[in-house]
Amino acid sequence: MICPRCAHDTVDTVTTSPVPGVWDVLQCVRCLYMWRTIEPDRRTRREAYPDEFRMTPADIEAAPEVPVVPPLLYGRNEPNRPSRTAS
């Protein structure tokens, strides 16, 4: 298996479906791209992956940083919503 985005040949299995054999989530160890095995070919196969989104080792090396995941937004009725204190 190779990464659809950067063609690296080391891909790890991150998790599998609760029903055995239905799908796996895979991640490239070089560019960190993740995908489920049941996604369409344009997301899972190098030959079908869009050229404008492909990456080379030079692209990865020159990337300024991995984007930060923003904090979660909580709805009004969320039981795990953090409490707010008056300032």
PyMOL commands that set and color helices and strands:
alter all, ss='L'
color gray80, all
select helices_A, chain A and resi 41-44+51-53+57-62
alter helices_A, ss='H'
color red, helices_A
select strands_A, chain A and resi 11-16+24-28+34-36
alter strands_A, ss='S'
color yellow, strands_A
deselect
rebuild
show_as cartoon
